[in-house]
């Protein structure tokens, strides 16, 4: 039975990956689960990534917890140069105790091999002492036996730094957060070239629609994207001259910059839905602000648009969280339950009878069930005289309404 479960989970995660940019899975059924990882279309690399994700998910499902547990797997993806890609998978489990760990992969397409630190840096031995010294200074309770045999298995590269990661359970320090060191690239004798990305100054604002006080208006919202379905959602909206507000997860933004720019160009809006889709009510002020700010920066960098709206993950928030940001928290009054009912007919039943002028409808990007129902929702509401507006426009409309 255990082997069968592993096989089912593995098939679940890798099926349908061809021509996708990444894979995502979000659930709040018996636990809070948010998993996303890239699809590189490099077979051996994708197999290693999906195998690691499935193994981590299987272990999570078979652990015993007192409270409703939370699993987050998020990723970063970097094309170091035309031949080499670097992928990191960060795992966080929050339950009776907090577990953080990281797994990184660096793959060279020409050589068809996974690279180690020795493949990146010339004379790593000369750096070894300085790295261990800095580790011990930064984490004074680190295990000396571990440090004497420390390896550099986990690393990422960006335009400025080589970052070395050490899982807390391995270094045996009294920390549950990932342990890392940033080493400036200009201080290293590198064996490979690093392609640095060019920063482009982008600016974008949404053209406002003409809305009268007696108009019937409704705002469609989509959480958890962008995804492989976002373009299909945009196609439906464009067909019916409609728009929506997309509350996006920050770690997915770099893979979908072109689609997000199309979203804005066609009159829809982007909102902030955190960076890693963590349960926000479990975060400190600093961690919450980090989730918000990293997403703001990613959206601004890749689209030129700065969101003003925030939707809390799983709909959970406190007044304290609201006070930690200037973004306006937005919930909903019509819930499609598309993640749960998994049926076009049931989604339509959850939405259409419950809409009134000023409603905010909750749907999810990344679910084919919701996509299947979307055209009927838009068409029926249009036929009933509704105008589709963004959430920001709806909030302005409410002010207009109140002033009448």
Buried (B, 14 or more C-beta within 10 A) or exposed (E): EEEEEBEEBBEEBBEEBEEBBBBBBBEBEEBBBBBBBBBBEBEEBBEBBBEBBBBBBBEBBEEEBEEEBBBBBBBBBBEBEEEBBBBBBBBBBBBEEEBBBBBBBBBBEEEEEBBBBEBBBEEBEEBEEEBBEEBBEEBEEBEEEBBEEBEBBBBBBBEEBBBBBBBBEBBBBEBEEBBBBEBEBEEBEBEBEBEEEEEEEEEBEBEEBEBEEEBBBBBBBBBBBBBBBBBBBBEBBBEBEBBBBBBBBBBBBBBBBEBBBBBBEBBBBBBBBBBBBBBBBEBEEEBBBBBBBBBBBBBBBBBBBBBBBBBBBBEEBEEEBEEBBEBBEBEBEBBBBBBBBEBBEBBBBBBBEEBEBBBBBBBBBBBBBBBBBBBBBBBBBBEEEBBBBBBBBBBBBEEEBEEE
